Every structure is written in C-alpha cells, then in structure tokens.
C-alpha cells in the first residue's frame, strides 16, 4: 500500500501461484482492521489476501511495514534485507528487489563500499554502482 507521497508504507506477501502471473498490478483495499482484498481487475478479487502469507513472511512484512510507517528510509531497509542469510534469504531478497524500485537513482549507499576499489556506491536503476570504477552488483 502507498502513502500520500506514493511511497510504500505497507508490505504484503503470499505463496506463489495465488495470483495469476498475467497480473503485474492490482489495488489493495482495506476491508476492515487486519482484512484486505486484492483487486486485480473488475472480475478478479482475492479476498483476505493476508491468509496466503506464511507465518515467517507475515512477521517480516509486518516489521517492514512498521518501519516504513514510522519513517525508516527505504534504502536502509533494502540494505538490511540484502544482507540476510538463512531460510528467508530468497524471500527477503525478493522484498528488497521490490522496494529498490522506490529508491531514487543517485542515492548514496551507506555502510558499504565497492568490492573492487573500496570506492563509494550509489543506487542506479535498483543496482549498486561504484562511482569510482563503475563496478556494479548487478552484473
């Protein structure tokens, strides 16, 4: 869900296969506290979308949503998600890939430096790019 400035403030996730792949966008509508419907088009609505989340994913999306609603910088959240290891790695990386779309090009990456020359990194099209040597994490 998006706030008034068109930045995300709430994150939802669910098992693959519940939303047909042909849909790339939809509208999330709050029905009541804790109940949301996903409107894909005039004919296709998924009621109570939260029922499709796995417990660990629900916990993570709630924490990310809380962080976004309380002003945490999206780039900081993405940076933390990219560092995760373990069972939720692929899920956290998927959420990070989605959130990267909302990071402005040219924004500095804090807490990291280029793997090749230790130069400063910026975000460009969702990728980390070195300003000094051109190295990118996306190659």
N, C-alpha and C positions, 0 to 999 in steps of 0.2 A: 504494500500500500504506500501511497505517496502523500507527503505533506503539502502545504500550500505553495512551497517553493519547488515542487516537482522532484524532490529528492526522496528516496525511500525512507520510511520510518517504521516499517514493519515487514518481516520476512516470514514466508511460509514455505514449507517443503512437503513433499509426499513421495510415495513409491512410484517408480517409473511404470508407465502403462495405464495410469488412471486418466490421463489427459491425452487424447489422440495427438500424434506428432504433427498433424497438419496445423494445429493451433499454436501460434507463436505469441499471441497476446490474449488478454482477457481482462475482465473487470472484476475485482474482488469487492463484494458488497457485505458490509456488516449487517447481519440479521438481528442479532442481539449480542450481549456480552458473551464472548467465547464462541460464537457461532458465525461463520462466514460462508457465503456462497460464491462460487466462481462462475461468472457469466462469460461463456465463450462466444456465443452469438445468440440470436433471437430464439433458437431452438434448443441449444445445449447449455444446460446449467448443472453444475456439480454442487449439490447441497452439502453443507457442513464439511467443507474441504479439510478441516483440521483432523477429521477421523482417519485420514490417509497418512498421517505422519507416524513414523516410528518414534518410540519414546526418546531415544537419544537425540534424534533430529529435532523433535519438539523442544527439548531442553535447550539445544543450541540456538534454534531460531528465536526462542523467547529471549535468550540472553542478548542476541544480536539486536533484536527489536528494541529491547530495553535500552541498550547502548545508543541506538540511533535516535530514539525518542528523547533521550536525555543529553543530546548534543555531542556524542562521540564523533570524531572525524572519521568519515568512511574510509579514508586511506589508512588510518591506524587499524581499523577493524580488518581490512583486507590484509594488511601486513601480518597481523596476528594469525589469521586463518591460513595464510600461505606457509607459515612455519609449523603447522600441526603435523603430528606423526601418529600412527596407530590406526585403529579401525575406522575412525571417522575421517581419515585423510581425504578420501575421494569426495566425500560429502562436503567437507569444509572447503576443499579446493573448488568445488562446483559453486558454492555460495560466493567464494571470493571472486571467481570469474564473472559472476553476475553483478556483484557490487562494483567491480572495476569500471563498469560502464558509466558510473556516476562520479568518477574521479576526473577532474579537469586535466586535459593534456598540459604538460609542462610542470605539473605539480612535483615538488621535490619528494623523494623517498627518504624518510628519516630512519636511522638505525641500521642502515645497510650501505655497503659501498660496492663498487664494481669488483667482480671476481677476478678480472684480468689486470686492472691497473689501480685499483682502490680509489677510483675517481667517484664523483658524486653522481647519483642516479636520479632520473626523473621518470614520470609516467607519460607514455605516449601511446594512444590507442589501447590502453589497458596493459601495456608491457612496460617492464623496467628497462630503461636505456641509459647507458653511460654517456654523460656529456663530454667526457674527455676522449675516449677511444671508440665510441659507437657500439660497444658490446651490448647485446640485448638478451634478456632472459627468455625470450620467445623464439629463439632460433633453434 
